């Protein structure tokens, strides 16, 4: 199939294989880091890994957007070849991916406990479900209405992925930059530190 949305969905699924291996290795490295030698290092590795992963996903999506825009321009210029009908195996495979990814999304949500890697997998599985559903919708609209719908929905899929992973990268950058905690959190820490023992006379400094 020459469908842009199918290509975008396949690219996202292929990247998931490598990203899953990357996060698996990263999690193993974090667990094996000596907390005596690197008391903070293990906590920094997870945001750094997610930041790298987000950059890879956004870069791959940018290439798909470029291809979609080129195809859209050609269609608007009058060069509109008919969209090849996807085979039954392609449609069935995409439906299987949607079901599996939704199951993995729900499973990861049950395990979510504030872990950065687990949160990344939840976001990734959710994106896969949405992108594959939108991909199937794009193919159907392109075949029933006009081939231009394939390009338009392909652009929306990739832009959604780019925005989502950009937000994730920004959140991890804030974590790595050691931004100070909100004032209400610092006030609560100060209150607990001051009243946890009667011999505490004053609090010199609270950092969080």
N, C-alpha and C positions, 0 to 999 in steps of 0.2 A: 504494500500500500504506500502511496505517495502522500498520505495525509500528514500534515504538519503536526496535528494534535497527537496522532499515534506516535510519530517520531519523538515528540517532546516527552510523552509518557514513557516510551521505551528508554530514552536517555536517562530520565529520572530513575527508572528502575535499575538500569545498569550501574548508575552511580551509587545507588543504595547498597549494592553488593560490596563495592570498595569502601564505602563509608562505614558499613557495618563491621568490616574487618578492621578498619582504622580505629573505630571506637572500642572494639573488643581488645585490640592491642593496647590502646591507651588506658583502658580500665585495668588491664593486667599490669602495666607499668606503674600505675598509680598505687595499686595494692602492694607492689613489691618495693616501693620507695621507702628507704629507711627514715622513719620519723625522727630518729635521733640526729641523723646527719642533716636532714632537710625537714625541719619542723613545719615549715609553711609550703615547701616546694610541691608536695603532693596536691595541695589545694589549688596551686597555681597551674598545674599541668592540665587539669580538666577544662578550665575556661580557655586556656591556650589551644587545646585540641579542638574544642568546639568552634573557636574563632577561625582556625585553619579550615575546618570542615565547612563552615558557613561561606568562607571565601571561595572554596572550590565549587560549591553548589551554585552560588550566585554567578560565578564566571561561566560555568557551563550553561546556565540559563540565558545569559547575555548572548551567547553564540546562537541559541535557538531563536531569540527575539530578532536578531539580525537576519536570520534566514526567513523568519515569518514576514518581516517588513519587506524584504526583497521579493518574496512570492506575492505579497499583497500588492506591491507596486506593479508587478507584471500583470496581475489580474485586472487591476484598474486601468492599465494601459491597453487592455483588449486581448492580451495573450492569456487566455483562460482555458487551458487544457482540462478535459474532464477528469474528475477525481476517480482514481481506480477504486473499485469496490473492494473493501477489505474482505479477506477470506473469513470463513466461519471460525477457523482456528485462531485467527487474530482476535476476533471479538470475544470468543470464549476465554482466551488467555487473559485478556484485559479484565473480564468479569471475575476470573479466578483471582487475579492480583488484587482486585478491589476487596473481595471477601477475605483473603488472607491478610491484607494490610489492615483491614478494619479489626480483624481478630487480634492482630499483634498490637494495634493501637489500644484496644480495650485491655489487653493483658498488661501492657506497660503502664497503663493508668492505675491498675490495681497495685502495681509495685512502686508507684511514684512515692518517693519519700524525701523530696528535696534534692536528690542527686542530679548533678548537672548533665551527666551522660544519659540518664534515664529520661530527663526532660527533653533532651535533644532527640532521642528516639521517638518519643511521643509526638513531637512536632513533625518529625520526618514522616512517620506513618500517616499522620493526619493529612499532610501535604500530598502523599501518594494517593490516598483515597480520593481526595478532591480532584487531583489532576487526572486520574484515570476516568472518573465519572464525567468530568468536563471533556476529556478526550473523546469518549464515546458519544457525548452529545454533539461535539463539533463535527464528527464524521456523519452523524445522522442528519444534521442541519445542512451540511455541505452537499449531501446526496439528494436531499428532498427539496432544498431551496436554491442555494447558490454556492459555488465552490469557495467564494470569498469568506464564508462563515468558518471554514477550516482555519484560515489564517488569523481571523479575528479572535477566535477562541484560543488558538495556540498562543497568541500574544498575551491574552489575559492570564492563561495558565502560568506562563513563564514570568510575567510581571508579578503575579501573586507570590510565586516562589522566591523571586528576588527580594521583594519587600519583606517577606516573612523572615528569610535568613539574614537580611540586613539588620532587622530588629534584634535578632538573636545575637549577631556579631556585636552590635552596639551595647547590648546588655552585658556581654562578656568583657568588652573593653572597659566598661565602668567597673566591673568586678576586679579586673587586673590593675586598674588605676588606683585602687584602694580609696575609693570615695568614702567620705565620712558618712556615718549612719544618720538617719533622721533625728531631729531634736527630741521627739517624743521617746525614741529608743534610748538616747543618751540620758534623758531625764529619768527613765525607769531604772537604768543601770545605776545611776547616781543614788536613787532612792534605796535600791536594794543594798548597795555597798555601804551606805551610811547607817542603815537601820538593822543590818544583819547581826551586829554585836554591840552591846552597850558601851564597850570601851572605845569604839570608834568616835573620835572627836571631830574630825573634818576630812573632807575629800579634796585632795590636792588637784588631781587631773583625771579625767575620764576620756579615753580614746576608743572609738569603735567605728 
